[in-house]
Amino acid sequence: MARDLLGPEGTGLLIPISQKPRRAWSKTKICCIVCAVLVLLLLIGIGGFFIYISTYKADTGDVDKWEDFLAGDTDNFETMTGSYELVAFDDHYQSYLEAMGIPFFVVPLILSGKERLNITVDEVGNNVTIITITDWMTRTSNFKFGEMFEMQYGKDSMSGLMYNICEQTSKTEIFCKSEEREKGWEFESVLAFSYGGLVNKRSFINNNIVTKKYYKKDGVATQDERFKKPTTVAASPDDHSWLEFNDSEEDWLNDDEEW
């Protein structure tokens, strides 16, 4: 008996007790773990996206620079026809988009995206074509000055119909009025062209929001002297002639009252 306790032949080596075999993981268990990991990664991704959205600050571009360049002398202006690239917009553009009901998680995608306008103006036939190209869509608008035209906007539940009418108020300016009749929205837009590009001033009348978008015309260098605003001479404190309207200014005011 003692000999058995000491192991075979009294060597003192204990006989190992047999171990039960480990059970392999079932396919169901493996699938559950994989799914849980994927769901966790998805939640982390969604959480990161919403943190990005909530802390996002749009790069509006150098607004002061483009305001100065694009509000310059129009003596060298040749034609509205051309291709224009969005280079800046002011701080009110985000509020403008949100007021139109664009989802908050879509707004940063629009603000960070690229935009280009291809404009063709046939001044003889008063025909205008504006092709808007963004990262998300391409939209073509065809219209005649002084004639009402319709334009679809948005997608699915965010879509609607705009009724618009535009006039060429000067050699360098197009003024448009728009309305969304179902929602009762009213808008105004002024496209102010210059040698270097154009400024699109948009007004959401119902919400009292005014915003500006700045576009540089293709083929124009910002170093070009014709692209810069001319220096103006300040009026003398005793000179009150600037208070007097000349005939052309009175005509402008009369035209404005019609809108």
SVG drawing of the C-alpha trace seen along z (x, -y; Angstrom):
<svg xmlns="http://www.w3.org/2000/svg" viewBox="-49 -123 62 125">
<polyline fill="none" stroke="black" stroke-width="0.4" points="0.0,0.0 2.8,-2.4 4.5,-1.4 1.5,-2.5 1.5,-5.9 5.2,-6.4 4.5,-5.8 5.4,-3.1 8.2,-0.9 8.6,-3.2 10.1,-6.1 8.2,-8.7 6.5,-10.1 2.8,-10.8 0.5,-9.6 -1.3,-12.7 -5.0,-12.8 -6.8,-12.8 -8.3,-16.3 -11.6,-16.8 -11.4,-18.2 -12.3,-21.9 -15.5,-22.6 -15.1,-24.5 -17.1,-27.8 -20.3,-27.2 -21.0,-29.1 -23.8,-30.9 -21.6,-32.3 -19.0,-33.4 -21.6,-35.2 -23.0,-37.0 -19.5,-38.2 -18.7,-39.4 -22.0,-41.2 -21.5,-42.9 -18.1,-44.1 -19.5,-45.5 -22.3,-47.2 -19.8,-48.8 -17.7,-50.0 -20.7,-51.4 -21.8,-53.3 -18.3,-54.7 -18.4,-55.9 -21.8,-57.5 -20.8,-59.1 -17.6,-60.5 -19.6,-61.8 -22.1,-63.6 -19.2,-65.1 -17.7,-66.3 -21.0,-67.8 -21.7,-69.6 -18.2,-71.1 -17.8,-71.8 -16.8,-75.3 -16.9,-76.1 -13.9,-77.5 -15.6,-80.5 -12.6,-81.7 -11.1,-85.2 -14.4,-87.1 -12.8,-90.6 -10.3,-89.9 -13.0,-88.8 -15.4,-91.5 -12.8,-94.0 -11.8,-92.4 -15.3,-91.6 -16.8,-94.9 -14.3,-96.7 -14.3,-98.9 -16.6,-97.6 -15.1,-99.7 -13.2,-96.7 -16.2,-94.4 -16.9,-92.6 -19.6,-90.0 -21.6,-88.0 -21.0,-84.8 -18.3,-82.6 -17.4,-80.0 -17.2,-81.0 -15.7,-79.1 -17.0,-79.6 -14.2,-81.0 -15.8,-82.3 -19.1,-82.9 -20.0,-84.9 -21.0,-83.6 -24.7,-83.9 -24.8,-81.2 -25.1,-78.4 -28.1,-80.1 -29.6,-80.6 -29.3,-76.8 -30.7,-75.8 -33.7,-78.2 -34.5,-76.4 -34.9,-73.1 -31.8,-71.4 -30.9,-68.7 -28.1,-69.8 -25.9,-66.8 -26.1,-67.8 -25.2,-71.5 -21.5,-70.8 -21.3,-68.7 -22.7,-71.6 -20.4,-74.2 -17.3,-72.1 -18.2,-71.1 -17.1,-72.7 -19.4,-74.8 -19.1,-76.1 -21.4,-78.2 -21.4,-78.1 -23.4,-81.2 -24.4,-82.0 -26.3,-85.2 -27.6,-86.0 -28.3,-89.7 -29.9,-89.8 -32.5,-87.1 -32.6,-87.8 -31.9,-84.0 -30.0,-83.0 -28.6,-79.5 -27.1,-78.9 -25.5,-75.5 -24.7,-74.9 -22.2,-72.1 -21.5,-70.9 -20.1,-67.7 -23.6,-66.3 -25.5,-67.4 -25.7,-69.4 -28.7,-71.6 -29.5,-73.6 -31.7,-76.7 -33.0,-78.2 -35.0,-81.5 -35.7,-84.8 -35.5,-88.1 -38.9,-89.3 -40.6,-86.0 -41.7,-83.7 -40.0,-80.3 -40.2,-77.3 -37.3,-75.4 -37.3,-72.2 -35.1,-72.1 -34.1,-69.5 -34.8,-65.8 -37.5,-63.5 -39.3,-65.0 -37.1,-68.1 -38.0,-68.9 -40.2,-71.7 -41.0,-74.1 -39.7,-77.7 -41.4,-80.3 -38.9,-82.9 -38.6,-86.0 -35.3,-87.8 -34.5,-91.1 -31.2,-92.5 -31.2,-95.8 -27.9,-97.0 -25.0,-95.9 -23.4,-94.2 -26.4,-93.1 -29.2,-90.5 -32.0,-90.8 -34.3,-87.8 -37.4,-87.3 -38.4,-83.8 -41.3,-82.3 -42.1,-78.8 -45.9,-79.0 -46.6,-75.9 -44.4,-77.1 -45.0,-80.8 -41.3,-81.5 -40.0,-84.6 -36.5,-85.2 -34.5,-87.9 -31.1,-87.4 -28.7,-89.9 -25.9,-88.7 -23.4,-91.5 -20.8,-91.0 -17.4,-92.6 -14.2,-92.0 -13.0,-89.4 -16.1,-87.5 -19.5,-87.9 -21.1,-88.3 -24.4,-86.5 -26.3,-88.3 -29.3,-86.2 -32.1,-87.3 -34.5,-85.0 -37.3,-87.6 -39.4,-85.6 -36.5,-85.0 -34.7,-88.3 -31.4,-86.5 -29.0,-88.0 -25.9,-86.2 -23.3,-86.6 -21.4,-84.1 -18.3,-85.1 -17.2,-83.6 -14.0,-84.1 -14.2,-84.1 -12.0,-81.6 -9.0,-83.0 -8.6,-86.1 -5.6,-86.4 -6.0,-88.0 -2.8,-90.0 -4.4,-91.7 -4.8,-95.4 -8.1,-95.5 -9.4,-93.0 -8.9,-95.5 -11.2,-98.1 -10.2,-101.6 -9.1,-104.1 -11.8,-106.7 -11.2,-110.3 -12.9,-111.1 -15.3,-114.0 -14.5,-117.1 -16.4,-117.5 -17.8,-120.7 -18.8,-119.2 -22.5,-118.1 -22.9,-117.5 -22.9,-113.8 -26.4,-114.2 -27.8,-115.4 -29.3,-112.8 -28.5,-113.1 -30.9,-111.9 -29.4,-108.4 -29.6,-107.8 -33.3,-108.9 -34.0,-106.5 -32.3,-103.7 -34.5,-104.4 -37.6,-104.4 -36.7,-101.1 -36.1,-99.7 -39.5,-100.7 -41.1,-98.6 -39.9,-95.5"/>
</svg>
